[in-house]
Amino acid sequence: MKKLLVCVLGSLLIGGMLFAAGGSEQKKSTPKERVVTTIPLSSYATEAWYKAMNDAFTAETGIRVDVQVTPGTNDEQVSKVNLDLLAGSRIDVIPTLGPRDLNTRLEAGFLAPLKDLALSSGTDVKSIWGKYIVYDEKGEFYSIPTKQEIYCLYYNKTMFDKAGVAYPQAPWTWDDFEKTAKMLTNAQQDQYGALMRLETPHIIIKALQEQVPLYKADGTSNFDDPAFAESLKWFKELGSAKKYQLDVKQLLAEKASWNYWATVDNMAMFIQGNWFTRLLNSPADYPRDWNYGVAAIPTTGKKGSANNFVSMAYASINKNAAHPEDALTYILWLGQNQWRFEKGIPALENMSKEDVANVFKSTADASNGSITVEDMNNALIDNGLSIINVDIVGPAAAQYNQIIKEEAERYCIDQQTLSETVQRVKQRMDEALKSL
């Protein structure tokens, strides 16, 4: 009986194995879906170009892009993503806008090293992105640049034409800028030659162009360098003394946000990143009855100061990514293709004339005759200017930026002197650095 039971169990076991084998032959398992997860800035996630870009990537590679949206503003999104990463999030790809936020994520150790991964994929990183790759002291890198945003000067052609003033042309200096602004200013008629927002780099633009360091060699704040006081004073006096623009008190009363210049027709010149053309070319959201132009920004005219401000966008792989191989495929693709969908400026080492024309053609076409491809190329690419980071990069960079803005505002609305402002920025920043 015992022997029979063993035989029956054996027969059942063999039959089950044969059934399982037969079943596997009849029902072949479908290949697992390839997917990469990403969490873009809130303002990107709902854009039509962003969806079209991800659809194109999927069509080309077979890898589906799972976009995870974080509610709130872009600043809130960055903070929430950093908290998720700190908690061990398995999200694959981390897009970052600006070197400041990238530096924060690098210091926190959130990102996976890419040197060996890129090498194993056969991608020649240096020939594709060259100087735009951010390396650490060991020659490692953690991000692929996806675009660059270059500062330029926008100007209201209609105001220039009515005043009979020649359009700005580079190379030119801040002295030239002031002379031009003066000719276009008539405060009694509520007409101003310029608008400089209370933001870095505008607040300390001259010192930054001359590459005065924000940190001393010992790691403390260098804001007591006289160049920063000179820049602050110049910024304030544009409005408060010279009246070439609304002073800060008026700008605060007007609640002049980042898009303010696109909504008014009485301020002749404005400095902002090239992305601002998207607003000017959106008549449904920003209606205007005036044409605009673009030019390279002024410089101090001093030797070695021919610098323009650039902010980069990056794509990185989370060190805890659930799908690191597909994530690599995605970020390498983004670095070479995102600009085509966003209509931005690529961060590629060698751009052909055809590429340059493609970069600017859609923007020029959408400007309704305001600007040409040549105008944009001269203002942004072939402008003779070297480039520097628009963001403060270094220890406690976000705090540094906020401290400068807060103290500069107090100075500009006459709550404290220039000397007090410089001292307070340095004191507050040194305290912040000690707490790191």
C-alpha angles and dihedrals in degrees: 000000000000089000091050091052091053090050092049092049090048091051091049091049093050091045091050092051091049091048091049091048092047090048092052090053092051096042111042112197114247116239114262114259113255113228139169122199124214137173112208129186112287093246092056100047095072098041117115092223091055093055091045090052094052092045089053091050091051092048090052100042107020090236114129117220114223105202113202112200124211114203119231137047123323091260091051090048093054091051093047093049091050090052090050091050090049088054092054102264114189094212109139110214126036115196114201128191114208135010093260095064091040090054090050091053092046092051090049091053094235098136133078120237111252107191098092093035092054091045092052090051091056093241115150097217096179096054093047103041104009113163092014094071113097110223127189125223090275094053093254123133133199107189144048115221112237101182144342129229113209125198120237139162117260118201136189105241092193092059091047092049094049091049093045091235121149116246114258116265130190138269092057138136137229087258088059089047091054093048090051093046091050092055090052097046125099107157092182088062093042092249121137135187098220150008121215113179124222092253139105123289093029094057094058100016098137094050091048092049089053088051095238103174119245091210130053122229089260091058098254127121116285094198091118089072105117091235091072093051090049091051093048092050092049092049093052096044093055086075109017100046109013095035092213088137138012107286119242093261090059093043090053091048090050089049088229104194129186092283096047098110092057090057100052135060102201103075116079106198135031134173120218143129120288090255087077089080087074089066094045089050093052104084094170091062099027109028115192137170095202135079124237135210136199132222138165114273120260122257133209091255091231120129111276094013100103092117133143128194122250131182119196131207119215142191120211139174119244110240087230095046116155093212107029097163095052089042089058091051090051099049093045088051092047091052090059101034114026093088091059091062100034092045088230134133115277122228093226125143099225118031119181122221087252091055091050091051090049091050094056105026098084091046093049091046091051093051092077093233098317097114139012134216088255091053092055094044091052093047098044112020114017094038100117092239129129118222137243133176115276090207127070106250123194141062113347089357095162090052091048091054093048094046092052091050094048095047094042089054091053089051094047093051091047098250092127140010127259091253092050090049094054092046093048093049091051094044095048093045094048089052090050091050092050091056094057 
